[in-house]
Each structure stands twice: as C-alpha cells, then as structure tokens.
C-alpha cells in the first residue's frame, strides 16, 4: 500500500519536476527579441542613430517620458527594465554594435546592486561594464560611461542598502573611464540628497526612489549633452 501511494505521488509530481528542469534560454534571459524587429527596420532603412543608450528601466523610461530628446538628437534607447549588466553585455552586439553608432552611452549597475539576478560583487559588475566598453571601442564606437544614479532604497528589495555600494561602484567606473580615456558622465553628484538617495520630489517620487521624473531626466539631459559634445564634434 505504501509503495502504491509513493508511485502515485511520483506520477502526480512528475509534470512539475519536468517543468522545473526546462533548459535555460539565453534568448529569453537577455531578451534579444525586444528590439530585434526595430533594429532590423533601422538597418534596412539606413537610418542608424548617432548615439545608442544601453541600460535598464531608467533608460527605457527616459525614452518613454522624454521621446523628443531622442528623436531630435538622433539618439536611440535600448534599455530593458529589470536588466543587470550581464544581460546588457549579452545583447550588446545586437542592440549596439550592429547599429554602428558613433557613441554608446552605458548606464548599468542599479539592478546588479539590487541583486535582480542574485548576489554579485562590484568587481563582477565592473567586469561586465568594462567588457561592453572594450567591445565598443574594438568596433570603432566611442564610449560614455555613466554614474549609477543615487538610491537610498530599492522598493522591490527593501532589505538592501544600496547607497554606499553605489558610491563605491561609481568610484570604480570613474577611475576606469579616466584610465582609459573615456567620457565619465556624472549624474550622481547633481542628483544625490544628503542621505545618498535620489532627491525627492525634485528628481523622483517618494514611492519610487529609483527612477527619475521628467525634471530628473532634464537634469540628466543637460549633463549628458555637455559630456557628449567633444565626442560628436
């Protein structure tokens, strides 16, 4: 009787076991499909951008909230919400290099620190960022590395205290940029409050704390345009 019950239990649980062992899909992990059609259309129309923005939801939200900034300047956003730097690195060829821009603007690290794909060290985050920069330069694309925006908390992972980690990561990004003759875009200094967070309500809302509001994006635009000027002349 006990053996019969065991067999029945195995049969009942088998579908969930099979589902749990489904093969990992790198295509889904990197989300290559999100911009594949749009990239193909740009290449076929020979309408390639001057600058591509690689990033996460901060970049994606920037395009959605301030579309004229991108269209007026021949900029192109390739941000995907929730992504960590490793996912960006995986799709860097398709979403940046294959579009042959003059410049790539890389804003990465927020979701790594939030542990969206699990625990990761600052050195590992930097390895992904420097790999993207190396790939770009190897393909004749100029690089602007952005500071991670300040954040005092991540509402989706409230147990993490990101502020000091962001400071340390930004120090590494700035040092790498300076040592390799790259542009460092310092959003952080202009947008941080006294506690190490994004300024509320000037640059974000009290129920967000991570994503800029329209005023915050305007501040970023002014800083970025000054930084990009020598690269686009």
Secondary structure as GFF3:
##gff-version 3
##sequence-region A 1 233
A	DSSP	alpha_helix	2	20	.	.	.	ID=ss1
A	DSSP	alpha_helix	26	30	.	.	.	ID=ss2
A	DSSP	alpha_helix	33	44	.	.	.	ID=ss3
A	DSSP	beta_strand	51	55	.	.	.	ID=ss4
A	DSSP	alpha_helix	57	65	.	.	.	ID=ss5
A	DSSP	alpha_helix	67	73	.	.	.	ID=ss6
A	DSSP	beta_strand	75	79	.	.	.	ID=ss7
A	DSSP	alpha_helix	85	90	.	.	.	ID=ss8
A	DSSP	alpha_helix	92	95	.	.	.	ID=ss9
A	DSSP	three_ten_helix	97	99	.	.	.	ID=ss10
A	DSSP	beta_strand	103	106	.	.	.	ID=ss11
A	DSSP	alpha_helix	110	113	.	.	.	ID=ss12
A	DSSP	alpha_helix	122	138	.	.	.	ID=ss13
A	DSSP	beta_strand	142	146	.	.	.	ID=ss14
A	DSSP	alpha_helix	163	179	.	.	.	ID=ss15
A	DSSP	beta_strand	183	185	.	.	.	ID=ss16
A	DSSP	alpha_helix	188	191	.	.	.	ID=ss17
A	DSSP	alpha_helix	214	232	.	.	.	ID=ss18
###
